[in-house]
Amino acid sequence: MTDLTCRFCETPLVRHFADLGMSPLSNAYLRADQLAQMEPFYPLTAYVCERCFLVQLPAVQTPEHIFSDYAYFSSYSDSWLEHARRYCQAMTERLALDANSLVVEIASNDGYLLQNFVAAGIPSLGIEPAANVAAVAREKGVETLVRFFGTATAQALAGEGRRARLLLGNNVLAHVPDLNDFVQGLAILLANDGVVTMEFPHLMQLMRGNQFDTIYHEHFSYFSLLTVRQVFARHGLALFDVEELPTHGGSLRIYARHAEEGSGPGEHVVHLETVEREFGLDRIETYTRFAEQVRATKRALLTFLIRAREEGKRVVAYGAPAKGNTLLNYCGVRTDLIEFTVDRSPHKQGLFLPGTHIPIHDPERIRETKPDYVLILPWNLTDEIVGQMSDVRGWGGRFVVPIPRLEVLA
């Protein structure tokens, strides 16, 4: 039993969705001088609410501790930059945005997205809690407030007459411990005729694709359309459209507006909710079956790594994403099985992965050492990475993808 309650509807949480043991914060990368110090590990157990079916993690640390100095910079993925560019173009046309429109992005990171609106002469404002990341956005000419978003921030901006014609957040909704305060803030900041779009990994695709590695402490909640529509409705925001996206292994982009500004859900919303019910997202037993898939993936990865080591093969990794840290810590992988990893971000190079203490190098290290296998940790970017590192196959090296099932690419 537990005294935990759902962060949306306050129902007691008693059902496990996935128990991933103990893990450090997935973005708590280490310097060399920290390796001999005590490293905090926290329970990584996801629960599912039996009433609203929100899958969620208890908050083991404050957002201020997790996000105030962040190691993730969005601009180091070419495919993500292109995704953002296409979104800005589409929304400019769909909403007829111009010099009289205000676009606000929550968790705007390094200005990867808003720079497109700035270049088009559309007024833009980023809200980003990590000062080190916000500084990079400002260098790009993106006005950025360093603060967390919620009702207090929304009321302050609305009081200044700054309400958003387009209010967006990509992969932030899952990072919010006080979900009701956040969504109420969206309703306050949104102009009367404004539109909210939020992107987040789709819980149905997480389950279908066995993407348990996207569960980590920085992600407090995991959403289906059925659940997120309930959350927004409580705060006077009506979902009228939804898109299914390939990003992050399968994401949703929801569209919402003030409930009094329009009619009910559009055909895409109705259709996808039907698909989710057919998948079983309105039945608790669907969620409780997920745990065995997770355990099978662990066994497969460890079997591969141990066999490769016994055969004298060298295995390294590509990427230092949060999802990779969940996977490696849950499986108990250390440098005896994976020698090092590489990452394009200079902000991670020279550091060590949390928990596993695997060193992070520049991608050139792979070409210097010519390993037999390269394990792709950000599996959602497999095509991009294989293209960038195509010369690996020239010396007989092979790429390995761990999710949804372990696969050695031909």
N, C-alpha and C positions, 0 to 999 in steps of 0.2 A: 504493500500500500504506500501511498505518497500523499503529502499534504500540498502538492503542486496543483495549480488550477490553470485552466486554459486562458491564454492571454487575450482572447477575444470574448468568449462567453462565460468564463469563470467556472466552467464545469470541472470537477476534480479529474485529474489525469491519472489513470491507472493502467492504461494499455501501452505496451511498448510497440514501437514501430521498427526500430533498429537499435541494438546495443553494440556500440563500437568500442567498448572498453574505456580506457583512460587515454587522453591525448592532450598535448599542449595546444595553445592557440595556434591556428594554422598559418597565420601570417607573422608569428613571433620569431623571425629569423635571428640567428645568433652570430655575433662576432667571435673571432678566435679566442679572445680573452674571456669569453663567457662560457666556454665549453666545459670548464671544470667547476662551474657554479651550479647550485641547485636550480633545476628547471621545473616550474609548476606544471603539473598535469591535472586535467579536470575530467570528470565523467562526460562521455560523449554518448548520451542515450536520448534518442528521439522518441517522443510520445505521440499518440494520436488521440484527439478529443472524440469521445463517443457521441457527442451531441452535434458539433458543427464540422467534424472531420478535419480540423486544422492539425496538421503535423507540425510539431514544434520541439525546440530544445529549451530547457530551463536556462535562464541567464546565469552564467557562472562568473562573468565579469561585466563591468559597466561598459557602455559604449565609449565613454571617454578613454578608458584604458585600451580598448581594442582599436579604435579608429583615429585617435588624435594624432598619431604619427604613423602613417600607413605606408606599406612597401609596394602597394599595387598602383601602377601607372597604366592607364588604359591605352596610351598611344603606342605601346610596343607590340601591338597586334595589328598587322595590316588589314586582315579581314574584318576586325572590329571597327577600325577607322572607316572602312568602306561601308559597313553596316550603318554607322552613324551618319555618314554623308547621304546615303540613300534615304534614310528616315527624314533628315532635315529637308531635303528636296520635296519629298512626298507631302510632308505636313505643311510646308509653305504653300504648296498648290492646293491642298485639301481645305485649309482654313483661310486661304488668301491672306497670309501674313505679310505685313509691310512695316514701314517705319513707325506706324502708330500702334503696333502690336508689341506686347511684352511676352517674351519667352523666359520661363524660369525652369531650371533643371536642379533637382535635388540630388545630392551626391554627385556633383558635376565633375569630380576627379580633376584631371589635368587640363580640362578644356577641350578634350578630344572631340566632343559633339558641338558644343556651343560656338566653337570657332567657325563653324559653317554658317550659323545665323549671323554672327558678327560680320563675316565677310560679305554677307548679303545685305547689310545695313539694317537688320532687324534687331531692335533692342533686346538684350539678353542679360540674364543674371544667373550666376551659379551659386549654389549653397553647398558648401563642402566642409566637413568637420576637420579634415586633416590639413594642418597649416602647410606642411611641406609640399603636399600635392597642390593645394590652392595657389601657392606661389608660382608654380609652373604655369597654371592657367592664366594668371595675371600677366605673365610675360608674353602670353599670346594675345593679350588685349581683351581677355574675358573678365568682366567685373565679377568678383567672387567674394561672398561673405563666408568667413570662417566660423561656422556654428552648426549645431545639430538642428534638424528640422522637427517641428511639432507645432502645437497651437500657439505657444509663446512667440516663436519666430514668425509664424503666419500673421498673427495679430499685429505685430510690430510693422511688418511690411504693408499690410492692408491699411493700417493707420496712416501710412505715408502715401496712400493712394496707389500703391504698386500691387495691383492684382493681375494675375496672369491670364492672357488669352490662350496660351498653351503652357500647361504645367506638366512636366515630365520627370520620370525617374527610371533609370535603367539599372536593374539588379540592386535596388535599394530597399524595396518593400520587405524582402526577406531578412534584411539586416536590422530591423526595427524591433526592439523589445517591447516598447509601449505602443502597440499596434493601433489602438483606438485613438490615442492622442495624435499619432501621425496622420491617420486618415481624416480625422476632424480638422487637422491643420490644412490638408488639401482642400477641404470644402471652404475654409475661411479664405485661403489665398486665391482661389479660382474666381475669375471674373464671372459675372452673371451669364455671359454667353460663351464662357471658356470651355476648354476641353482638357481633361487629364488623360495622359497615357502613362501606363506603367508596364515595364517589361520585367519578367521574372521566370526562372525555370519552372516548367510545368510539372507538377507532382505526378501526373499520369505518365509522362515520359520518363521521369526519374525511376518510377516503378517498372515500367515496361522495359527500359534500357538498363536496369540494374545499376543505376548511377548513384550508389550509396556514398561514393567518395565526395559528392557535392554536399554531404552533411558535415558541417563543421561549426565550431562555436560562434563564428561571426554570422552565420545564418541562423536566425532565431525561428523562422517559420518557413513552411513549404506549402504552396497553395495549389489547389484545384480551382477551376473556374466556379464550381458550385459553392466553394467556401468563400472565395474572394468577393463574389457577388453579394453574399450575405454581409460581409464586413463593410463594403462600400455603402450598401443600402442603409445600414444602421446610421450612417452619418450623412444621409441625404444625397448621396451620389449614385446615379443610375448607370449601369453598364449598358451601352447601346451597340458596341461592336467589339470583336476580338479577332486577332490574327494569330495563327500558329507559325512560329519562327523556328529555323534550324539552329539558332545560336544556343550555346551551352548545352548541347545534347537534346534540345527541344524546349522552347520557351513560349510563353504567351505575351502578347501585347494587348492589353485591355484598353478600351476607350470609355471614358465616363464623363458625365456632365451633371449639373444640378438636376435633381429629379423633377423639379417643376418646369424645366426648360424643354422637356421632350417626352416622347412616348416611351413604350416599354422596350425590352431587349430586341435587337435586330435578329435576322435569321441566322447569322453566324453564331451568336450567343446561344440561341435555342438549340441549334444543331450540336454544338460542342458539349453542352450540358447533357444532351441525350447520349452522346458517345461516352461521356464520363460515367453516366449511370449504367450503361451497358458494360463498361469495364469493371464496375463494382465500387466506384468511389463513394457511394451512399450506403455501403455495407461494411461493418467493422471487420468482418473476417477477411476481406480483401487486404486490409492493411497488416493484419497480424501474420499473414503468410509470407510477407516480404523477407523476414529475417533469414530464412534458409538460403535464399538466393545469395545473400551477403556472405554467409559462411562458405558456400561453394566457391565463390570468387577468390576468397582468401586462400583456400586450399590449392586452387589452380595456379595462382601466382607463385606461391611458395614452392610448389612442386617444380615449376619451370625454372625458377632462380636456383634452387638447390641442384637440380640436374645439370644446369649450365655450368655451375661452379665445379661440380664433380667431373665434368668433361673438360675442364680447363679453359672454358670460354670466358671472355671478358664481357661484362654487362655494365653499361652506364645508362643514365636517364637523360631525357630532354625535358626541360621545363622545371620551374619551381612554383607551380600554382598551389593555391590552398587545397584544391581537391587531391593533389598528389600527396600532400602531407597527411591528409586523412587516410588515404590508402596505405601509405608506407607505415604509418604508426599502428594502424589496426592490424596489419599483417606482421608487424615486428621486424621489418626489413631495416638492416643497417649496412655499413660500408663493407661488411664481409660478403654481401650479396650484390650490392650496387656500389661501384667505386666512387662515382661522382655524378652530378647532374650539371646541366648547362642552362643558361637563360640569356635571352637577348637584352634584358633590362640591366643596365649598369648599376641600378640601385640594389640589385640582389647579388651581383657578382662579388666574390670574395667573402660572402657570408656562408652560413651553414643552415641546412633545413632544421626546423624545430623538432626535437625529439629524436630524430634519426641521426643528426649531426653529419649528414652527407654534405660534402662541400659543393658549392655552386661556382662554376667557371663560365667563361665566355664560350660560345658555341665552337670557336676555333679549336678548343681542346679535343673535341671529338675527332677532328681531322688530324690532329697531331698524334693521337693515341690509337686510332683505327680499331675500335672495339668490335667484337663479334655481333653484339646486340645493342640496340638503342631502344629503351623502354620509353614510350611517349606518355608522359604524365598528363598534359593537357589534351586528352584524347579528342576533345571537341575541335581541336585545331590540327588534326592528323594530316589532312591534305596539304595545308599550308606548310607544316613542318617537313613533311616528306619532300615537298617541292624545294624548300630552302636547303635541305641537306641531301639532295639527290645523289651526291658523290659518295655517300656511305655505301651504296650498293656497288660502287666501283671496286672496292677492296673486299667485297664479299660479305659486308655487314648487312644485317637485317633489322627491320623495325618491328617492335612488339607493341601491341595495344592491349591494355588490361581490361577495358570496359567496352561493351557489356559482358563480353567473355574474353578470356585471354586468346589472342590471335597473333601469330607470327606472319607478318605480311610477306607476300610473295615478291 
